[in-house]
Amino acid sequence: MRLSAIFIRLAVFALAAIASGVAARTTVSIVEERSVVSVQKSLINQGYEWASVLGDGLQVILEGVAPTEATRFRAISAAGEMVDASRVIDNLSVADSAQIAPPAFAIEILRNDRGVSLIGLIPATTNRDDLAARITDIADGQPVTDLLEVGDYPAPDTWRPAMTYALRALELLPRSKISVNADRVTINAISDSPEEKRDLEARLARNTPAGVRLAVDIGAPRPVISPFTTRFLIDETGPHFDACAADTEEARDAIFAAATEAGLETRPNCTLALGAPSRTWGEAVALSISAVSQLGGGTITIADTDVTLVAPMSTGQGTFDDVVGELANALPEAFALTAELPRPPEEIPGGTPQFTATLSPEGQVQLRGRIPDDITNTVAENFAIAKFGQRQLTMGTRIVEGLPQGWPVRVLAGIEALSKLSNGSVVVQPETITVRGNTGNPDASAEISRLLIAKLGQGAVFEIDVTYIEQLDPVASLPTADECIAQIKAVTANSKIIFDPSSADITAATQPVVDEIAEILKQCGDLRIEVAGFTDSQGREEMNQQLSQQRAEAVLTALRARRVPVGTFDAVGYGEENPIADNGTEEGREANRRIEFNLIVPDPIPEDTSTLDAIAEDTPIDSDTAPDSE
């Protein structure tokens, strides 16, 4: 009986143990399932769909291929937020880095009076020492802040030419922001004047790397015009402006609209400037132009707040009074009107006095005509010497008494007006001054008009017929890169650069040829040029290559001595390669011993249009050897 009770107890304990084991296994299974589900759900919600979750008891096993090491770590951390981190088993792998797209290399360069700063990502192949030395040289003693990061990925083919171009641009622009990536260089800069702006734009347009898009936005401060002047007239040639200034785009549009209504067919050059005396400037000018149109001719001059209307001599008194009355009442309050109806000039004994000043294309100046006294004659001569130089001046004046009052002032004003031209003439008469000629300054007419108004008064009558010729413009007339090379080839076609036998010394007879080439290059601006040396086939090939290299470098040194900026030039010796004639004859060998000048043009890189390209095209702009940037 006692033995049975013991067996019963043992059986109860065994059953309890079995039940506990089953319960434990069930609990573990439930915990495992819930852990796997919660971790998997968390990973999916955070964008790690590539990771799968397995359960092994209380452990959670992560498997899958992470795109990057950082992503793998974040996935493990996300799993550790759902279960105890000690239960997470990491079986994740990382994708092969060769399959990962390289980052976009880009630099932002900012240069101002406080120094130069750089921020961005550059290829690991960049020569940091050369880049730092180049930036330090450009900064010219100002501090350089280098916040560049390095990425160990292959650099795009266009990265180096884009960086080289950007550094050349940075040297030209002391106040600028330059954004560089492999296929685009964006330049934002400030210049000191509209003339400097035009010069910088012309220089930056040269040698744009192939395959790299360029966006340039150079701002220039508006000029200050004093007096703020607009002069509009209708004469036998039709309506035109001698000078035009506006303070806002809206004012300029209003002036253009009034001039068009008066019969002007071409859009004039109306300068946006500072110095307007009133916010109603555009309205006052437009009303004044309309008055001239109603008269059918005449001249209107607005200088600051003074408006001067000169009607045609044939205008009836009634019409004159009506138009002047309407204009006087319509002008904004700040403006004052003076109107004049000219009368026929009285006949002058001895004929109409006249003074003429002429300027030839070669720079020769001649003064002829009537002068009231010796003092005025001396003053006119000295004034012309100051403007043109003594060697260019020929005096042909004669002293005559009884000239009109104010004649000396008119003569000096005429000489100063002539100095604004490249060539032409000025004729001074009692009633009018006529200025005719050519100029390379697109604003010359307006400058002459303001000058004569300031010297002679708003009621002065003058005629300006000045033609802008681009070839006379020192900026617009700069030769293109191809034209520069063509000019050099024309020089060397007739006179070669010759060296002493088996030497890199340029002969004395060749120095004038180098002088001529130097003068051409000084007019060409910033070009990338290869100075290539060649020899004939006599002698050992290695020696020929070395000699050609030395001769190319000798030419580069000679140009540098003549103050040619050769920072963007490369000297390359090709030895006996690329013969242009038969080395079997003395004439052929002579032809093959040569120096050539060639443009360095990067190979064009085909572009595949993509969505990113389209976005880049629509994005607005926010913003001499350069070192190897890779």
VENHU-V778786 format. One record per residue. N is the residue number from 1. RES is the residue in one small letter. PSI is psi in whole degrees, -180 to 180 (NA if undefined). Layout:
n->(N	N)
res->(RES	RES)
psi->(PSI	PSI)
//
This chain:
n->(1	2	3	4	5	6	7	8	9	10	11	12	13	14	15	16	17	18	19	20	21	22	23	24	25	26	27	28	29	30	31	32	33	34	35	36	37	38	39	40	41	42	43	44	45	46	47	48	49	50	51	52	53	54	55	56	57	58	59	60	61	62	63	64	65	66	67	68	69	70	71	72	73	74	75	76	77	78	79	80	81	82	83	84	85	86	87	88	89	90	91	92	93	94	95	96	97	98	99	100	101	102	103	104	105	106	107	108	109	110	111	112	113	114	115	116	117	118	119	120	121	122	123	124	125	126	127	128	129	130	131	132	133	134	135	136	137	138	139	140	141	142	143	144	145	146	147	148	149	150	151	152	153	154	155	156	157	158	159	160	161	162	163	164	165	166	167	168	169	170	171	172	173	174	175	176	177	178	179	180	181	182	183	184	185	186	187	188	189	190	191	192	193	194	195	196	197	198	199	200	201	202	203	204	205	206	207	208	209	210	211	212	213	214	215	216	217	218	219	220	221	222	223	224	225	226	227	228	229	230	231	232	233	234	235	236	237	238	239	240	241	242	243	244	245	246	247	248	249	250	251	252	253	254	255	256	257	258	259	260	261	262	263	264	265	266	267	268	269	270	271	272	273	274	275	276	277	278	279	280	281	282	283	284	285	286	287	288	289	290	291	292	293	294	295	296	297	298	299	300	301	302	303	304	305	306	307	308	309	310	311	312	313	314	315	316	317	318	319	320	321	322	323	324	325	326	327	328	329	330	331	332	333	334	335	336	337	338	339	340	341	342	343	344	345	346	347	348	349	350	351	352	353	354	355	356	357	358	359	360	361	362	363	364	365	366	367	368	369	370	371	372	373	374	375	376	377	378	379	380	381	382	383	384	385	386	387	388	389	390	391	392	393	394	395	396	397	398	399	400	401	402	403	404	405	406	407	408	409	410	411	412	413	414	415	416	417	418	419	420	421	422	423	424	425	426	427	428	429	430	431	432	433	434	435	436	437	438	439	440	441	442	443	444	445	446	447	448	449	450	451	452	453	454	455	456	457	458	459	460	461	462	463	464	465	466	467	468	469	470	471	472	473	474	475	476	477	478	479	480	481	482	483	484	485	486	487	488	489	490	491	492	493	494	495	496	497	498	499	500	501	502	503	504	505	506	507	508	509	510	511	512	513	514	515	516	517	518	519	520	521	522	523	524	525	526	527	528	529	530	531	532	533	534	535	536	537	538	539	540	541	542	543	544	545	546	547	548	549	550	551	552	553	554	555	556	557	558	559	560	561	562	563	564	565	566	567	568	569	570	571	572	573	574	575	576	577	578	579	580	581	582	583	584	585	586	587	588	589	590	591	592	593	594	595	596	597	598	599	600	601	602	603	604	605	606	607	608	609	610	611	612	613	614	615	616	617	618	619	620	621	622	623	624	625	626	627	628	629	630)
res->(m	r	l	s	a	i	f	i	r	l	a	v	f	a	l	a	a	i	a	s	g	v	a	a	r	t	t	v	s	i	v	e	e	r	s	v	v	s	v	q	k	s	l	i	n	q	g	y	e	w	a	s	v	l	g	d	g	l	q	v	i	l	e	g	v	a	p	t	e	a	t	r	f	r	a	i	s	a	a	g	e	m	v	d	a	s	r	v	i	d	n	l	s	v	a	d	s	a	q	i	a	p	p	a	f	a	i	e	i	l	r	n	d	r	g	v	s	l	i	g	l	i	p	a	t	t	n	r	d	d	l	a	a	r	i	t	d	i	a	d	g	q	p	v	t	d	l	l	e	v	g	d	y	p	a	p	d	t	w	r	p	a	m	t	y	a	l	r	a	l	e	l	l	p	r	s	k	i	s	v	n	a	d	r	v	t	i	n	a	i	s	d	s	p	e	e	k	r	d	l	e	a	r	l	a	r	n	t	p	a	g	v	r	l	a	v	d	i	g	a	p	r	p	v	i	s	p	f	t	t	r	f	l	i	d	e	t	g	p	h	f	d	a	c	a	a	d	t	e	e	a	r	d	a	i	f	a	a	a	t	e	a	g	l	e	t	r	p	n	c	t	l	a	l	g	a	p	s	r	t	w	g	e	a	v	a	l	s	i	s	a	v	s	q	l	g	g	g	t	i	t	i	a	d	t	d	v	t	l	v	a	p	m	s	t	g	q	g	t	f	d	d	v	v	g	e	l	a	n	a	l	p	e	a	f	a	l	t	a	e	l	p	r	p	p	e	e	i	p	g	g	t	p	q	f	t	a	t	l	s	p	e	g	q	v	q	l	r	g	r	i	p	d	d	i	t	n	t	v	a	e	n	f	a	i	a	k	f	g	q	r	q	l	t	m	g	t	r	i	v	e	g	l	p	q	g	w	p	v	r	v	l	a	g	i	e	a	l	s	k	l	s	n	g	s	v	v	v	q	p	e	t	i	t	v	r	g	n	t	g	n	p	d	a	s	a	e	i	s	r	l	l	i	a	k	l	g	q	g	a	v	f	e	i	d	v	t	y	i	e	q	l	d	p	v	a	s	l	p	t	a	d	e	c	i	a	q	i	k	a	v	t	a	n	s	k	i	i	f	d	p	s	s	a	d	i	t	a	a	t	q	p	v	v	d	e	i	a	e	i	l	k	q	c	g	d	l	r	i	e	v	a	g	f	t	d	s	q	g	r	e	e	m	n	q	q	l	s	q	q	r	a	e	a	v	l	t	a	l	r	a	r	r	v	p	v	g	t	f	d	a	v	g	y	g	e	e	n	p	i	a	d	n	g	t	e	e	g	r	e	a	n	r	r	i	e	f	n	l	i	v	p	d	p	i	p	e	d	t	s	t	l	d	a	i	a	e	d	t	p	i	d	s	d	t	a	p	d	s	e)
psi->(-45	-32	-38	-41	-37	-44	-38	-44	-42	-40	-40	-44	-41	-45	-39	-40	-43	-43	-41	-42	-44	-43	-42	-46	-39	-43	-45	-41	-41	-45	-44	-46	-44	-38	-46	-46	-45	-42	-44	-42	-42	-42	-41	-43	-28	8	16	53	-21	-14	135	153	129	152	142	85	-128	-4	147	122	125	131	154	177	112	143	-33	164	-39	-39	-40	-44	-40	-34	-42	-42	-40	-39	-39	-17	-22	-33	169	133	-28	-17	-8	121	123	106	24	151	167	138	148	127	-23	-23	-6	133	135	154	163	114	134	148	140	122	126	126	130	-165	-14	-1	-160	135	144	137	140	-167	127	159	150	-20	-5	135	95	-35	-45	-40	-44	-40	-40	-46	-41	-40	-42	-40	-24	53	-15	155	149	125	114	107	32	140	161	134	127	69	158	138	141	155	-30	-2	-47	-50	-33	-43	-41	-45	-43	-39	-36	-40	-40	-36	-32	-25	99	-19	95	161	124	122	128	129	-176	-30	11	137	121	125	123	127	167	133	168	-18	160	-34	-44	-37	-47	-39	-44	-42	-39	-40	-37	-25	-13	143	38	129	141	140	0	122	146	132	120	129	100	120	148	139	144	140	152	118	126	122	152	113	139	135	121	138	155	116	-161	-20	-8	-175	142	164	136	-30	145	127	145	152	-20	164	-38	-41	-40	-40	-40	-40	-44	-41	-43	-40	-39	-41	-30	-3	1	128	-25	150	120	170	99	113	128	121	170	154	3	136	-15	152	-15	21	-50	-41	-44	-42	-43	-43	-39	-41	-40	-36	-43	-39	-40	-34	-17	13	-179	-172	138	129	124	111	111	-120	7	125	125	122	125	115	161	147	-27	0	135	150	-40	-46	-42	-47	-41	-48	-43	-41	-43	-44	-43	-37	-25	-24	144	158	-34	-16	142	136	135	127	147	133	102	148	157	135	145	147	132	127	136	6	168	122	151	143	133	134	129	147	119	162	-25	-2	6	133	136	130	125	155	-164	139	140	-29	175	-38	-48	-38	-44	-43	-44	-41	-47	-38	-42	-39	-41	-33	-35	-18	147	-37	-25	-6	135	126	128	30	163	146	127	133	162	23	157	155	140	8	-44	-40	-39	-38	-48	-38	-39	-41	-42	-37	-38	-32	-13	-6	159	-37	154	-159	156	127	120	125	167	-36	-20	162	131	125	122	147	-166	154	155	11	114	-17	13	-43	-45	-39	-41	-41	-47	-37	-49	-35	-42	-36	-37	-9	161	-25	2	141	124	159	129	120	81	132	128	125	119	-35	-22	-10	120	-21	-53	-25	5	134	152	168	-43	-37	-38	-48	-39	-40	-41	-42	-33	-38	-49	-16	-31	-30	108	159	117	144	156	150	132	33	162	16	124	134	156	-35	-21	-14	-40	-32	-44	-38	-45	-41	-40	-42	-37	-46	-31	-26	-6	-12	-153	101	150	113	139	123	106	132	140	152	177	-172	3	142	178	145	-42	-42	-38	-40	-44	-43	-41	-37	-44	-37	-40	-41	-32	-39	-42	-42	-41	-39	-39	-40	-22	17	32	128	100	19	-28	15	149	134	123	129	126	0	-132	10	160	54	145	-1	175	120	-4	-7	156	-39	-41	-43	-39	-41	-35	-22	99	165	132	148	122	144	140	108	119	148	134	141	120	141	133	120	131	175	-40	-38	-43	-39	-44	-37	-32	-5	127	157	125	-31	NA	37	126	153	163	127	4	NA)
//
